[in-house]
């Protein structure tokens, strides 16, 4: 539902509109990292508002050119999801708004009776074309890139691929929930050599490793192979 107000100045008509907008809005968000994926979705019917205005110019008594603008706002929509293994969370929000600009041409057919009638009175036939933009979105994706669940109990296909100067082993492995092959450390071994790099979870007894304290980063197997060959990562 909209309301309009207008004023004329010779062959030019200025008008403004405002009212209530109704529609369905949908927000989908997904993040994938280290072989794990998270997805979240929100869908709802929303009531918002719309405002705009335009200019119409009477080129001839029966031909009118127009430019129109509208702003439609349905508010903000947010989604969030998280998982424990690996530690991963996401939040995303979008301002459900869009703006429309269009231009058109109309033909004016004055009333059939003798009058008197104003220059803008009558029936209009025409068309408009334009474009829309909007839905400014923001998102926050939080994995644990340095402090990673690294407990041996959560890994499989473990193979020793090398050792550091301090004797700490590097292993290739897969997490129980993923087929991606990584190269990293075993938390149980880190407790013996670098106990200061161990982080214990607040909700479980699985061990995590702060890779920054080791001066290392978790790698996928192709990255490890490229490094072993002296290639630039």
C-alpha positions as CSV (number, residue, x, y, z in Angstrom):
1,X,0.0,0.0,0.0
2,X,1.5,3.4,-1.0
3,X,0.5,7.0,-1.0
4,X,1.6,9.6,-3.4
5,X,1.9,13.4,-3.3
6,X,2.6,15.5,-6.3
7,X,2.9,19.1,-7.6
8,X,3.2,20.5,-11.0
9,X,5.3,23.3,-12.5
10,X,4.2,23.9,-16.1
11,X,5.2,20.8,-18.1
12,X,7.0,19.2,-15.2
13,X,5.3,17.1,-12.5
14,X,7.2,16.1,-9.3
15,X,5.8,13.4,-7.0
16,X,6.7,11.4,-4.0
17,X,5.5,8.0,-2.8
18,X,5.6,6.1,0.5
19,X,3.9,3.1,2.1
20,X,4.1,-0.5,3.3
21,X,6.0,-3.2,1.5
22,X,5.5,-7.0,1.9
23,X,7.6,-9.8,0.6
24,X,9.5,-13.0,1.3
25,X,13.2,-12.8,2.1
26,X,15.8,-15.5,2.1
27,X,19.4,-15.7,3.4
28,X,21.7,-18.6,2.7
29,X,25.2,-18.8,4.0
30,X,27.9,-21.5,3.7
31,X,31.5,-21.8,4.6
32,X,34.0,-24.6,3.8
33,X,37.4,-25.0,5.4
34,X,39.8,-27.8,6.2
35,X,37.5,-30.3,4.7
36,X,34.5,-29.3,6.9
37,X,31.4,-27.4,5.7
38,X,28.8,-25.4,7.5
39,X,25.5,-24.1,6.0
40,X,22.7,-22.0,7.4
41,X,19.5,-20.7,6.0
42,X,16.8,-18.2,7.0
43,X,13.5,-17.6,5.2
44,X,10.6,-15.5,6.4
45,X,7.8,-13.3,5.2
46,X,8.5,-9.7,6.1
47,X,6.7,-6.4,6.3
48,X,8.8,-3.3,5.5
49,X,8.5,0.1,4.0
50,X,8.9,1.8,0.7
51,X,9.6,5.4,-0.3
52,X,10.5,7.1,-3.5
53,X,9.7,9.8,-6.0
54,X,10.0,10.8,-9.5
55,X,9.8,13.4,-12.2
56,X,7.5,13.5,-15.3
57,X,8.0,15.9,-18.2
58,X,5.4,16.6,-20.7
59,X,7.2,16.8,-24.0
60,X,4.0,17.3,-25.9
61,X,0.4,17.4,-24.7
62,X,0.1,13.7,-25.3
63,X,3.7,12.4,-24.6
64,X,5.3,12.2,-21.2
65,X,8.8,11.1,-20.2
66,X,9.5,10.0,-16.6
67,X,12.2,9.0,-14.2
68,X,11.3,7.1,-11.0
69,X,13.2,6.0,-7.9
70,X,12.1,3.7,-5.1
71,X,13.8,2.4,-1.9
72,X,12.4,-0.8,-0.4
73,X,13.5,-2.0,3.1
74,X,12.6,-5.2,4.9
75,X,15.1,-4.9,7.8
76,X,18.0,-7.2,8.7
77,X,18.1,-11.0,8.6
78,X,20.8,-13.1,10.4
79,X,21.8,-16.7,10.5
80,X,24.4,-18.6,12.6
81,X,25.7,-22.1,12.9
82,X,28.6,-23.9,14.5
83,X,30.2,-27.3,14.9
84,X,32.6,-28.8,17.5
85,X,34.9,-30.9,15.3
86,X,36.6,-29.2,13.7
87,X,35.9,-26.0,15.7
88,X,34.1,-23.9,13.2
89,X,31.4,-21.3,13.4
90,X,29.7,-18.8,11.1
91,X,27.4,-15.8,11.4
92,X,26.0,-13.9,8.5
93,X,23.6,-11.0,8.2
94,X,22.1,-9.1,5.4
95,X,20.2,-5.8,5.2
96,X,17.3,-6.8,3.0
97,X,16.8,-3.7,1.0
98,X,16.9,-2.8,-2.7
99,X,16.6,0.3,-4.8
100,X,15.0,0.7,-8.1
101,X,15.5,3.3,-10.8
102,X,13.5,3.3,-14.0
103,X,12.7,5.5,-16.9
104,X,9.7,5.4,-19.2
105,X,7.5,7.0,-21.7
106,X,3.7,7.4,-21.5
107,X,1.0,8.5,-23.9
108,X,-1.8,10.7,-22.5
109,X,-5.4,10.3,-23.7
110,X,-7.4,13.2,-22.4
111,X,-11.0,12.6,-21.1
112,X,-13.6,12.3,-23.9
113,X,-16.0,14.9,-22.4
114,X,-15.7,18.5,-23.2
115,X,-14.2,19.6,-20.0
116,X,-12.8,21.7,-18.4
117,X,-9.8,19.4,-17.7
118,X,-6.3,20.0,-16.5
119,X,-3.3,19.3,-18.7
120,X,-2.4,16.1,-16.8
121,X,-5.9,14.6,-16.6
122,X,-6.7,11.5,-18.6
123,X,-5.8,7.9,-19.2
124,X,-2.1,6.9,-19.6
125,X,-0.6,4.1,-21.6
126,X,3.2,3.5,-21.6
127,X,6.1,1.4,-20.4
128,X,9.1,1.6,-18.1
129,X,12.5,0.0,-18.0
130,X,15.3,0.2,-15.4
131,X,17.4,-1.7,-12.9
132,X,17.6,-2.6,-9.2
133,X,20.4,-3.2,-6.7
134,X,20.7,-3.9,-3.0
135,X,20.9,-6.6,-0.4
136,X,24.1,-5.3,1.3
137,X,25.4,-8.3,3.3
138,X,28.0,-8.8,5.9
139,X,29.4,-12.1,7.2
140,X,31.8,-13.5,9.8
141,X,33.4,-16.9,9.5
142,X,35.4,-18.2,12.4
143,X,37.5,-21.3,12.2
144,X,40.4,-22.1,14.5
145,X,43.3,-21.7,12.1
146,X,46.0,-21.9,14.8
147,X,44.4,-23.8,17.7
148,X,43.2,-27.0,16.1
149,X,41.7,-30.2,17.4
150,X,44.7,-32.5,17.0
151,X,43.9,-35.4,19.3
152,X,45.1,-38.8,17.9
153,X,41.7,-40.3,18.8
154,X,40.1,-38.1,16.1
155,X,42.5,-39.1,13.3
156,X,43.0,-42.1,11.0
157,X,45.4,-43.3,8.4
158,X,48.3,-41.8,10.5
159,X,51.7,-42.1,8.8
160,X,55.0,-40.5,9.9
161,X,56.5,-38.3,7.2
162,X,59.3,-36.5,9.0
163,X,60.7,-35.1,12.3
164,X,61.7,-31.7,13.4
165,X,65.0,-31.0,15.0
166,X,63.5,-31.3,18.5
167,X,62.2,-34.8,17.7
168,X,58.6,-33.8,17.2
169,X,57.0,-35.9,14.5
170,X,55.1,-34.7,11.5
171,X,52.4,-37.0,10.3
172,X,50.0,-37.4,7.4
173,X,46.5,-38.3,8.4
174,X,42.8,-37.9,7.9
175,X,40.2,-36.6,10.4
176,X,37.4,-39.1,11.1
177,X,34.9,-36.8,9.4
178,X,36.9,-36.0,6.3
179,X,38.8,-37.6,3.5
180,X,41.2,-34.7,3.1
181,X,44.8,-35.7,3.9
182,X,46.7,-33.3,6.2
183,X,50.3,-33.1,7.5
184,X,50.6,-31.9,11.1
185,X,51.4,-33.1,14.6
186,X,49.8,-35.4,17.1
187,X,48.6,-33.7,20.2
188,X,49.6,-36.6,22.5
189,X,53.2,-36.3,21.3
190,X,53.2,-32.5,21.6
191,X,52.3,-32.8,25.3
192,X,55.7,-34.5,25.9
193,X,57.9,-32.0,24.0
194,X,55.9,-28.7,23.9
195,X,53.3,-28.9,26.7
196,X,52.9,-25.1,26.5
197,X,51.4,-25.6,23.0
198,X,48.5,-27.8,24.3
199,X,45.0,-26.3,24.7
200,X,42.4,-28.3,26.5
201,X,38.7,-28.0,25.5
202,X,36.2,-26.6,27.9
203,X,33.5,-29.1,26.9
204,X,35.4,-32.3,26.2
205,X,38.7,-34.0,26.9
206,X,40.2,-33.8,23.4
207,X,43.5,-32.1,23.0
208,X,44.1,-29.1,20.8
209,X,47.4,-27.7,19.5
210,X,48.3,-24.1,19.2
211,X,50.4,-24.3,16.0
212,X,51.6,-20.7,16.4
213,X,53.6,-21.8,19.5
214,X,55.3,-24.5,17.4
215,X,56.1,-22.1,14.6
216,X,54.2,-24.4,12.2
217,X,51.0,-24.5,10.2
218,X,48.7,-27.3,9.4
219,X,49.1,-28.2,5.7
220,X,47.3,-30.3,3.2
221,X,49.3,-33.1,1.6
222,X,49.8,-31.3,-1.8
223,X,51.2,-28.3,0.1
224,X,53.6,-30.6,2.0
225,X,54.7,-32.4,-1.2
226,X,55.4,-29.0,-2.9
227,X,57.4,-27.8,0.1
228,X,59.4,-31.1,0.1
229,X,60.2,-30.5,-3.5
230,X,61.4,-27.0,-2.8
231,X,58.5,-25.4,-4.7
232,X,57.0,-22.1,-3.7
233,X,53.7,-22.6,-1.8
